[in-house]
Amino acid sequence: PGGMESFMALSTALGDAGRKLALLPPVERGVYSVDTRAAAPRVKVGADVLPWWPVRGVYLTLENGTAPAH
């Protein structure tokens, strides 16, 4: 997808400069659209709970759960 072009260019440049660690191949990566959002009311998201703020974009963790999204 077009949204990954600049990211891939940066990745290549870092690799060529010897500044990229060898990583295991990603299981899946891409550019996705968001259809719905849900979070438990007890979840707090802010500077005091996130280790860092991305300069651009989001940091996203997906997990399987048994609770229904409301």
N, CA, C and O atoms as a CHARMM CRD file, in Angstrom:
* protein
*
  280
    1    1 PRO  N      0.82200  -1.21200   0.00000 PROA 1      0.00000
    2    1 PRO  CA     0.00000   0.00000   0.00000 PROA 1      0.00000
    3    1 PRO  C      0.85300   1.25800   0.00000 PROA 1      0.00000
    4    1 PRO  O      1.97600   1.26300   0.50600 PROA 1      0.00000
    5    2 GLY  N      0.31600   2.30800  -0.56400 PROA 2      0.00000
    6    2 GLY  CA     1.03600   3.56400  -0.67500 PROA 2      0.00000
    7    2 GLY  C      1.45400   4.16300   0.64700 PROA 2      0.00000
    8    2 GLY  O      2.45000   4.88200   0.70900 PROA 2      0.00000
    9    3 GLY  N      0.71800   3.88500   1.70300 PROA 3      0.00000
   10    3 GLY  CA     1.04900   4.44200   3.00800 PROA 3      0.00000
   11    3 GLY  C      2.33100   3.89000   3.60200 PROA 3      0.00000
   12    3 GLY  O      2.86900   4.46500   4.54800 PROA 3      0.00000
   13    4 MET  N      2.82700   2.79500   3.06700 PROA 4      0.00000
   14    4 MET  CA     4.03900   2.17000   3.59600 PROA 4      0.00000
   15    4 MET  C      5.30200   2.58800   2.85000 PROA 4      0.00000
   16    4 MET  O      6.40300   2.24700   3.28100 PROA 4      0.00000
   17    5 GLU  N      5.17100   3.32100   1.74000 PROA 5      0.00000
   18    5 GLU  CA     6.33500   3.64700   0.91100 PROA 5      0.00000
   19    5 GLU  C      7.40800   4.41100   1.67500 PROA 5      0.00000
   20    5 GLU  O      8.58200   4.04600   1.61100 PROA 5      0.00000
   21    6 SER  N      7.03100   5.46100   2.39300 PROA 6      0.00000
   22    6 SER  CA     8.03800   6.24800   3.11000 PROA 6      0.00000
   23    6 SER  C      8.64200   5.44200   4.25600 PROA 6      0.00000
   24    6 SER  O      9.83000   5.58100   4.54900 PROA 6      0.00000
   25    7 PHE  N      7.84400   4.60900   4.90000 PROA 7      0.00000
   26    7 PHE  CA     8.36100   3.75900   5.96900 PROA 7      0.00000
   27    7 PHE  C      9.38100   2.76200   5.42300 PROA 7      0.00000
   28    7 PHE  O     10.43200   2.55100   6.02800 PROA 7      0.00000
   29    8 MET  N      9.07300   2.15800   4.29400 PROA 8      0.00000
   30    8 MET  CA     9.98800   1.18500   3.70200 PROA 8      0.00000
   31    8 MET  C     11.27300   1.85900   3.22500 PROA 8      0.00000
   32    8 MET  O     12.35000   1.27300   3.32600 PROA 8      0.00000
   33    9 ALA  N     11.17000   3.08700   2.70600 PROA 9      0.00000
   34    9 ALA  CA    12.35900   3.83300   2.28600 PROA 9      0.00000
   35    9 ALA  C     13.25300   4.12400   3.48900 PROA 9      0.00000
   36    9 ALA  O     14.47400   3.99300   3.40500 PROA 9      0.00000
   37   10 LEU  N     12.65200   4.51400   4.59700 PROA 10     0.00000
   38   10 LEU  CA    13.42000   4.76100   5.82000 PROA 10     0.00000
   39   10 LEU  C     14.08200   3.47500   6.29600 PROA 10     0.00000
   40   10 LEU  O     15.25300   3.48500   6.67400 PROA 10     0.00000
   41   11 SER  N     13.35100   2.38000   6.28000 PROA 11     0.00000
   42   11 SER  CA    13.89500   1.08600   6.69400 PROA 11     0.00000
   43   11 SER  C     15.10400   0.69800   5.84200 PROA 11     0.00000
   44   11 SER  O     16.11700   0.23800   6.36900 PROA 11     0.00000
   45   12 THR  N     14.99800   0.88300   4.54200 PROA 12     0.00000
   46   12 THR  CA    16.10500   0.56600   3.63700 PROA 12     0.00000
   47   12 THR  C     17.30800   1.45700   3.91800 PROA 12     0.00000
   48   12 THR  O     18.44000   0.97500   3.96900 PROA 12     0.00000
   49   13 ALA  N     17.07100   2.76000   4.10200 PROA 13     0.00000
   50   13 ALA  CA    18.16500   3.69600   4.37500 PROA 13     0.00000
   51   13 ALA  C     18.86600   3.35300   5.68900 PROA 13     0.00000
   52   13 ALA  O     20.09400   3.39900   5.76200 PROA 13     0.00000
   53   14 LEU  N     18.10500   3.01100   6.71800 PROA 14     0.00000
   54   14 LEU  CA    18.71400   2.63500   7.99400 PROA 14     0.00000
   55   14 LEU  C     19.52100   1.34800   7.85300 PROA 14     0.00000
   56   14 LEU  O     20.61200   1.23100   8.41100 PROA 14     0.00000
   57   15 GLY  N     18.98800   0.38800   7.11100 PROA 15     0.00000
   58   15 GLY  CA    19.71600  -0.86000   6.88000 PROA 15     0.00000
   59   15 GLY  C     21.00200  -0.63200   6.11800 PROA 15     0.00000
   60   15 GLY  O     22.03600  -1.20600   6.46100 PROA 15     0.00000
   61   16 ASP  N     20.95500   0.20400   5.08200 PROA 16     0.00000
   62   16 ASP  CA    22.14400   0.50400   4.28000 PROA 16     0.00000
   63   16 ASP  C     23.21400   1.21300   5.09900 PROA 16     0.00000
   64   16 ASP  O     24.40500   1.06500   4.82900 PROA 16     0.00000
   65   17 ALA  N     22.78900   1.98700   6.10600 PROA 17     0.00000
   66   17 ALA  CA    23.73300   2.71600   6.95300 PROA 17     0.00000
   67   17 ALA  C     24.20400   1.87400   8.14100 PROA 17     0.00000
   68   17 ALA  O     24.97700   2.35000   8.97300 PROA 17     0.00000
   69   18 GLY  N     23.73700   0.62000   8.22100 PROA 18     0.00000
   70   18 GLY  CA    24.13200  -0.24000   9.33300 PROA 18     0.00000
   71   18 GLY  C     23.49000   0.14400  10.64900 PROA 18     0.00000
   72   18 GLY  O     24.03500  -0.15200  11.71200 PROA 18     0.00000
   73   19 ARG  N     22.34800   0.79400  10.59600 PROA 19     0.00000
   74   19 ARG  CA    21.68800   1.26800  11.80800 PROA 19     0.00000
   75   19 ARG  C     20.37800   0.53800  12.08100 PROA 19     0.00000
   76   19 ARG  O     19.51800   1.04900  12.79900 PROA 19     0.00000
   77   20 LYS  N     20.22500  -0.63500  11.52100 PROA 20     0.00000
   78   20 LYS  CA    18.99200  -1.38900  11.72700 PROA 20     0.00000
   79   20 LYS  C     19.35300  -2.78600  12.20700 PROA 20     0.00000
   80   20 LYS  O     20.15400  -3.47800  11.57900 PROA 20     0.00000
   81   21 LEU  N     18.76300  -3.19500  13.31600 PROA 21     0.00000
   82   21 LEU  CA    19.01400  -4.52700  13.84200 PROA 21     0.00000
   83   21 LEU  C     18.29000  -5.56400  13.00000 PROA 21     0.00000
   84   21 LEU  O     17.21100  -5.31100  12.46400 PROA 21     0.00000
   85   22 ALA  N     18.89400  -6.71800  12.89700 PROA 22     0.00000
   86   22 ALA  CA    18.22100  -7.82100  12.20100 PROA 22     0.00000
   87   22 ALA  C     17.07000  -8.30500  13.07600 PROA 22     0.00000
   88   22 ALA  O     17.26700  -8.62100  14.24900 PROA 22     0.00000
   89   23 LEU  N     15.89500  -8.36100  12.51700 PROA 23     0.00000
   90   23 LEU  CA    14.70600  -8.78200  13.25500 PROA 23     0.00000
   91   23 LEU  C     14.09000  -9.99300  12.58400 PROA 23     0.00000
   92   23 LEU  O     14.35300 -10.28000  11.41700 PROA 23     0.00000
   93   24 LEU  N     13.27300 -10.69000  13.33500 PROA 24     0.00000
   94   24 LEU  CA    12.50200 -11.76700  12.73600 PROA 24     0.00000
   95   24 LEU  C     11.51100 -11.16900  11.75300 PROA 24     0.00000
   96   24 LEU  O     11.06600 -10.03800  11.94800 PROA 24     0.00000
   97   25 PRO  N     11.15500 -11.88800  10.71300 PROA 25     0.00000
   98   25 PRO  CA    10.19100 -11.34600   9.75600 PROA 25     0.00000
   99   25 PRO  C      8.85300 -11.06000  10.43900 PROA 25     0.00000
  100   25 PRO  O      8.42000 -11.83000  11.29700 PROA 25     0.00000
  101   26 PRO  N      8.20300  -9.97000  10.06800 PROA 26     0.00000
  102   26 PRO  CA     6.90500  -9.66000  10.67500 PROA 26     0.00000
  103   26 PRO  C      5.85900 -10.68600  10.24000 PROA 26     0.00000
  104   26 PRO  O      5.90200 -11.20300   9.12400 PROA 26     0.00000
  105   27 VAL  N      4.93700 -10.96400  11.13000 PROA 27     0.00000
  106   27 VAL  CA     3.84200 -11.86700  10.79300 PROA 27     0.00000
  107   27 VAL  C      2.90500 -11.16900   9.82400 PROA 27     0.00000
  108   27 VAL  O      2.47600 -11.74600   8.82500 PROA 27     0.00000
  109   28 GLU  N      2.59900  -9.93300  10.13200 PROA 28     0.00000
  110   28 GLU  CA     1.72000  -9.16700   9.24900 PROA 28     0.00000
  111   28 GLU  C      1.94300  -7.68500   9.51900 PROA 28     0.00000
  112   28 GLU  O      2.04900  -7.26600  10.67100 PROA 28     0.00000
  113   29 ARG  N      2.01000  -6.91700   8.48300 PROA 29     0.00000
  114   29 ARG  CA     2.09500  -5.46600   8.63700 PROA 29     0.00000
  115   29 ARG  C      1.37700  -4.83800   7.46700 PROA 29     0.00000
  116   29 ARG  O      1.22300  -5.45800   6.41400 PROA 29     0.00000
  117   30 GLY  N      0.94100  -3.61700   7.64900 PROA 30     0.00000
  118   30 GLY  CA     0.23900  -2.94800   6.57600 PROA 30     0.00000
  119   30 GLY  C     -0.43600  -1.68500   7.05300 PROA 30     0.00000
  120   30 GLY  O     -0.26300  -1.25500   8.19300 PROA 30     0.00000
  121   31 VAL  N     -1.19200  -1.11300   6.17800 PROA 31     0.00000
  122   31 VAL  CA    -1.96700   0.08900   6.47100 PROA 31     0.00000
  123   31 VAL  C     -3.42700  -0.33700   6.50400 PROA 31     0.00000
  124   31 VAL  O     -3.93500  -0.91400   5.54300 PROA 31     0.00000
  125   32 TYR  N     -4.08900  -0.05500   7.59900 PROA 32     0.00000
  126   32 TYR  CA    -5.45400  -0.51600   7.79700 PROA 32     0.00000
  127   32 TYR  C     -6.38000   0.65600   8.09500 PROA 32     0.00000
  128   32 TYR  O     -5.94000   1.70000   8.57700 PROA 32     0.00000
  129   33 SER  N     -7.64400   0.47700   7.80800 PROA 33     0.00000
  130   33 SER  CA    -8.64000   1.47000   8.21200 PROA 33     0.00000
  131   33 SER  C     -9.29700   0.97900   9.49300 PROA 33     0.00000
  132   33 SER  O     -9.33200  -0.22300   9.75800 PROA 33     0.00000
  133   34 VAL  N     -9.81500   1.90100  10.28000 PROA 34     0.00000
  134   34 VAL  CA   -10.47100   1.56000  11.54100 PROA 34     0.00000
  135   34 VAL  C    -11.97300   1.64000  11.33300 PROA 34     0.00000
  136   34 VAL  O    -12.50100   2.69500  10.98100 PROA 34     0.00000
  137   35 ASP  N    -12.65800   0.53000  11.55000 PROA 35     0.00000
  138   35 ASP  CA   -14.11700   0.50600  11.42200 PROA 35     0.00000
  139   35 ASP  C    -14.79700   0.85400  12.73700 PROA 35     0.00000
  140   35 ASP  O    -15.74800   1.63500  12.75200 PROA 35     0.00000
  141   36 THR  N    -14.32700   0.29100  13.83200 PROA 36     0.00000
  142   36 THR  CA   -14.88900   0.57800  15.15700 PROA 36     0.00000
  143   36 THR  C    -13.76100   0.61800  16.17400 PROA 36     0.00000
  144   36 THR  O    -12.66300   0.11700  15.93400 PROA 36     0.00000
  145   37 ARG  N    -14.05700   1.22300  17.30700 PROA 37     0.00000
  146   37 ARG  CA   -13.09100   1.29800  18.39700 PROA 37     0.00000
  147   37 ARG  C    -13.80200   0.92300  19.68700 PROA 37     0.00000
  148   37 ARG  O    -14.97700   1.24000  19.86900 PROA 37     0.00000
  149   38 ALA  N    -13.09700   0.25400  20.57600 PROA 38     0.00000
  150   38 ALA  CA   -13.66100  -0.10600  21.87400 PROA 38     0.00000
  151   38 ALA  C    -12.53300  -0.21300  22.88300 PROA 38     0.00000
  152   38 ALA  O    -11.43600  -0.66400  22.55600 PROA 38     0.00000
  153   39 ALA  N    -12.80400   0.19800  24.09500 PROA 39     0.00000
  154   39 ALA  CA   -11.84500   0.06100  25.19100 PROA 39     0.00000
  155   39 ALA  C    -12.63000  -0.09900  26.48000 PROA 39     0.00000
  156   39 ALA  O    -13.71600   0.46100  26.62900 PROA 39     0.00000
  157   40 ALA  N    -12.08400  -0.85500  27.39700 PROA 40     0.00000
  158   40 ALA  CA   -12.72300  -1.00500  28.70000 PROA 40     0.00000
  159   40 ALA  C    -12.70900   0.34200  29.41000 PROA 40     0.00000
  160   40 ALA  O    -11.72600   1.07600  29.30900 PROA 40     0.00000
  161   41 PRO  N    -13.78500   0.68500  30.13100 PROA 41     0.00000
  162   41 PRO  CA   -13.82900   1.97600  30.83200 PROA 41     0.00000
  163   41 PRO  C    -12.68100   2.15600  31.82300 PROA 41     0.00000
  164   41 PRO  O    -12.28300   3.28700  32.10500 PROA 41     0.00000
  165   42 ARG  N    -12.14800   1.06500  32.35100 PROA 42     0.00000
  166   42 ARG  CA   -11.05400   1.16300  33.32100 PROA 42     0.00000
  167   42 ARG  C     -9.71700   1.52200  32.67400 PROA 42     0.00000
  168   42 ARG  O     -8.76600   1.85400  33.38100 PROA 42     0.00000
  169   43 VAL  N     -9.62800   1.46300  31.35000 PROA 43     0.00000
  170   43 VAL  CA    -8.36800   1.71700  30.65700 PROA 43     0.00000
  171   43 VAL  C     -8.09400   3.20900  30.61400 PROA 43     0.00000
  172   43 VAL  O     -8.95200   4.00100  30.22200 PROA 43     0.00000
  173   44 LYS  N     -6.89400   3.58300  31.02000 PROA 44     0.00000
  174   44 LYS  CA    -6.47500   4.97800  30.96100 PROA 44     0.00000
  175   44 LYS  C     -5.32500   5.06700  29.97000 PROA 44     0.00000
  176   44 LYS  O     -4.36200   4.30600  30.06600 PROA 44     0.00000
  177   45 VAL  N     -5.41700   5.97000  29.03900 PROA 45     0.00000
  178   45 VAL  CA    -4.35200   6.15500  28.06200 PROA 45     0.00000
  179   45 VAL  C     -3.88700   7.59800  28.14300 PROA 45     0.00000
  180   45 VAL  O     -4.66400   8.52400  27.91100 PROA 45     0.00000
  181   46 GLY  N     -2.64300   7.78100  28.46700 PROA 46     0.00000
  182   46 GLY  CA    -2.10000   9.12300  28.56100 PROA 46     0.00000
  183   46 GLY  C     -0.59600   9.06600  28.74000 PROA 46     0.00000
  184   46 GLY  O     -0.00700   7.98600  28.76500 PROA 46     0.00000
  185   47 ALA  N      0.02300  10.22500  28.86500 PROA 47     0.00000
  186   47 ALA  CA     1.47500  10.31200  28.96700 PROA 47     0.00000
  187   47 ALA  C      2.01000   9.56800  30.18500 PROA 47     0.00000
  188   47 ALA  O      3.14800   9.09800  30.17300 PROA 47     0.00000
  189   48 ASP  N      1.19400   9.45500  31.24400 PROA 48     0.00000
  190   48 ASP  CA     1.67000   8.78900  32.45100 PROA 48     0.00000
  191   48 ASP  C      1.64700   7.26600  32.35300 PROA 48     0.00000
  192   48 ASP  O      2.25000   6.59600  33.19100 PROA 48     0.00000
  193   49 VAL  N      0.96900   6.70300  31.35700 PROA 49     0.00000
  194   49 VAL  CA     0.91500   5.24500  31.22500 PROA 49     0.00000
  195   49 VAL  C      1.55900   4.72800  29.94500 PROA 49     0.00000
  196   49 VAL  O      1.83400   3.53300  29.84200 PROA 49     0.00000
  197   50 LEU  N      1.80300   5.58400  28.98300 PROA 50     0.00000
  198   50 LEU  CA     2.47300   5.15700  27.75200 PROA 50     0.00000
  199   50 LEU  C      3.97000   5.40700  27.89100 PROA 50     0.00000
  200   50 LEU  O      4.37100   6.47700  28.34900 PROA 50     0.00000
  201   51 PRO  N      4.81000   4.43700  27.50400 PROA 51     0.00000
  202   51 PRO  CA     6.24900   4.64600  27.63800 PROA 51     0.00000
  203   51 PRO  C      6.79300   5.72200  26.70200 PROA 51     0.00000
  204   51 PRO  O      7.82800   6.32400  26.99000 PROA 51     0.00000
  205   52 TRP  N      6.12300   5.96600  25.61000 PROA 52     0.00000
  206   52 TRP  CA     6.53400   7.00700  24.66200 PROA 52     0.00000
  207   52 TRP  C      5.36000   7.34300  23.77300 PROA 52     0.00000
  208   52 TRP  O      4.45300   6.53200  23.58700 PROA 52     0.00000
  209   53 TRP  N      5.38200   8.53100  23.23200 PROA 53     0.00000
  210   53 TRP  CA     4.35400   8.96300  22.27800 PROA 53     0.00000
  211   53 TRP  C      4.93700   8.86200  20.88000 PROA 53     0.00000
  212   53 TRP  O      6.01200   9.40800  20.63100 PROA 53     0.00000
  213   54 PRO  N      4.27400   8.18900  19.96800 PROA 54     0.00000
  214   54 PRO  CA     4.77200   8.18000  18.59500 PROA 54     0.00000
  215   54 PRO  C      4.70600   9.58500  18.00500 PROA 54     0.00000
  216   54 PRO  O      3.75700  10.32700  18.25900 PROA 54     0.00000
  217   55 VAL  N      5.70600   9.94200  17.22600 PROA 55     0.00000
  218   55 VAL  CA     5.71800  11.25500  16.60100 PROA 55     0.00000
  219   55 VAL  C      4.57100  11.37800  15.61300 PROA 55     0.00000
  220   55 VAL  O      3.94000  12.42800  15.49100 PROA 55     0.00000
  221   56 ARG  N      4.32000  10.29700  14.92100 PROA 56     0.00000
  222   56 ARG  CA     3.27300  10.31000  13.91500 PROA 56     0.00000
  223   56 ARG  C      2.64500   8.92200  13.88000 PROA 56     0.00000
  224   56 ARG  O      3.36200   7.92700  13.77600 PROA 56     0.00000
  225   57 GLY  N      1.36700   8.84100  13.96300 PROA 57     0.00000
  226   57 GLY  CA     0.71000   7.53800  13.93700 PROA 57     0.00000
  227   57 GLY  C      0.31400   7.08400  15.32200 PROA 57     0.00000
  228   57 GLY  O      0.09900   7.90100  16.21700 PROA 57     0.00000
  229   58 VAL  N      0.21900   5.79400  15.49400 PROA 58     0.00000
  230   58 VAL  CA    -0.23900   5.23500  16.76000 PROA 58     0.00000
  231   58 VAL  C      0.60500   4.03000  17.14800 PROA 58     0.00000
  232   58 VAL  O      1.26700   3.41800  16.30900 PROA 58     0.00000
  233   59 TYR  N      0.56800   3.70700  18.41300 PROA 59     0.00000
  234   59 TYR  CA     1.14500   2.47800  18.92800 PROA 59     0.00000
  235   59 TYR  C     -0.03700   1.60700  19.29200 PROA 59     0.00000
  236   59 TYR  O     -0.83600   1.98300  20.15000 PROA 59     0.00000
  237   60 LEU  N     -0.16900   0.46100  18.66600 PROA 60     0.00000
  238   60 LEU  CA    -1.36900  -0.35000  18.79600 PROA 60     0.00000
  239   60 LEU  C     -1.01300  -1.76300  19.20400 PROA 60     0.00000
  240   60 LEU  O     -0.13800  -2.39500  18.61400 PROA 60     0.00000
  241   61 THR  N     -1.70600  -2.25100  20.22600 PROA 61     0.00000
  242   61 THR  CA    -1.57100  -3.63500  20.63800 PROA 61     0.00000
  243   61 THR  C     -2.93100  -4.28900  20.52900 PROA 61     0.00000
  244   61 THR  O     -3.90600  -3.79600  21.09600 PROA 61     0.00000
  245   62 LEU  N     -3.00500  -5.38700  19.81000 PROA 62     0.00000
  246   62 LEU  CA    -4.25100  -6.12900  19.66500 PROA 62     0.00000
  247   62 LEU  C     -4.14100  -7.42100  20.44600 PROA 62     0.00000
  248   62 LEU  O     -3.13800  -8.12900  20.36000 PROA 62     0.00000
  249   63 GLU  N     -5.18500  -7.72500  21.21400 PROA 63     0.00000
  250   63 GLU  CA    -5.19700  -8.95200  21.99200 PROA 63     0.00000
  251   63 GLU  C     -6.54000  -9.63600  21.83700 PROA 63     0.00000
  252   63 GLU  O     -7.55200  -8.97600  21.59800 PROA 63     0.00000
  253   64 ASN  N     -6.55700 -10.94000  21.96900 PROA 64     0.00000
  254   64 ASN  CA    -7.80900 -11.68600  21.99500 PROA 64     0.00000
  255   64 ASN  C     -8.38000 -11.62100  23.40400 PROA 64     0.00000
  256   64 ASN  O     -7.64100 -11.72200  24.38400 PROA 64     0.00000
  257   65 GLY  N     -9.68300 -11.45400  23.50500 PROA 65     0.00000
  258   65 GLY  CA   -10.32500 -11.41200  24.80500 PROA 65     0.00000
  259   65 GLY  C    -11.68800 -12.06500  24.74800 PROA 65     0.00000
  260   65 GLY  O    -12.19300 -12.39000  23.67300 PROA 65     0.00000
  261   66 THR  N    -12.27600 -12.25500  25.90700 PROA 66     0.00000
  262   66 THR  CA   -13.58700 -12.89100  25.95800 PROA 66     0.00000
  263   66 THR  C    -14.70000 -11.90400  26.27300 PROA 66     0.00000
  264   66 THR  O    -15.87600 -12.23300  26.11600 PROA 66     0.00000
  265   67 ALA  N    -14.35300 -10.70700  26.71200 PROA 67     0.00000
  266   67 ALA  CA   -15.37900  -9.71800  27.05600 PROA 67     0.00000
  267   67 ALA  C    -15.95000  -9.09600  25.78600 PROA 67     0.00000
  268   67 ALA  O    -15.20500  -8.82900  24.84300 PROA 67     0.00000
  269   68 PRO  N    -17.26100  -8.86200  25.75000 PROA 68     0.00000
  270   68 PRO  CA   -17.85000  -8.22200  24.57200 PROA 68     0.00000
  271   68 PRO  C    -17.48400  -6.73800  24.51900 PROA 68     0.00000
  272   68 PRO  O    -17.35200  -6.08800  25.55700 PROA 68     0.00000
  273   69 ALA  N    -17.32500  -6.21500  23.32400 PROA 69     0.00000
  274   69 ALA  CA   -17.07500  -4.77900  23.14600 PROA 69     0.00000
  275   69 ALA  C    -18.40400  -4.05200  23.22400 PROA 69     0.00000
  276   69 ALA  O    -19.36900  -4.45200  22.57300 PROA 69     0.00000
  277   70 HSD  N    -18.46600  -2.99200  24.01000 PROA 70     0.00000
  278   70 HSD  CA   -19.71300  -2.22100  24.15600 PROA 70     0.00000
  279   70 HSD  C    -19.55400  -0.85100  23.55000 PROA 70     0.00000
  280   70 HSD  O    -20.49200  -0.05400  23.57300 PROA 70     0.00000
